[in-house]
Amino acid sequence: MDLKTRKRLSLLILLLGLPAYIVVAVSLVNWMDARWGRQPIWIELLVYIGLGIVWILPLKRIFTGIGRGE
């Protein structure tokens, strides 16, 4: 995939995909609270950190080298 396509795709992911992923992550934590009761803050923090790392793993190849010039 050439650099121009990767830049456009990464912009699309950051503008549309990331906000949608944030909504899903917050909904998951709210579902956990509704299902099992209020979780300690450290469990919620671990879930948010884990989800924050998980979203980038399949997209790492697209974002690699975006800041470099042609």
N, C-alpha and C positions, 0 to 999 in steps of 0.2 A: 504494500500500500504506500503510495507516495506521500510526501510530507504535507502537501496542500490538502489532500483528502483527510489525513489524520488530524490536521488542525481544525478543519470544519466539523469532523465527527466529534472531536473532543469538546469543542464549543457547544455542540448540540447536547452532548452528554451532561455537561456542566450546567447548562441553562434549563434543560427539561428533565433529564434523568435524575440528577442529584436532588432537586426539590421533591420529586416523587418518591425517591428512596428515603428521604428524611421523613416524609409523611408515613411511609410504611414502617419505619423504625419506631417512631413515636406511637403509632397504632399498636405495634407489637408489645411495647412496654405497657401501654394502657390495658391491653388484653391480659397481660400477665397480672396486672394489679386487680383486674376484675375477676380473674379466674382463681388466683391463689391469695388474694388480699395484698395489701401494700407491702412491697418489697423493701428491704433496707437499701439505703442510698448506694452502698458499695456494690450491690448486685445490679442495680440499674446502671451504675457507672460502667461496670464490666460489660454489660449487654451493649451499651452505646459504644464503648471502645471496640468491642468485637465486631459490631456491625459497621463501624467506621473503617475498620481494616478490611473486612470481607468485600465491601463494594469495589474496592480498587484492584483486588487481585486479578479478576478476569479482564480488567481494562488496562492493566499496567502497560501492555505492549502499545496501546494506542497513545498513551500519554508520554511515553519515552521519547525524548528528543524534540518535543514540541517547542521548547523555548529557544532552540538553536536556529540559526539562520539556514537558508537554503544552501 
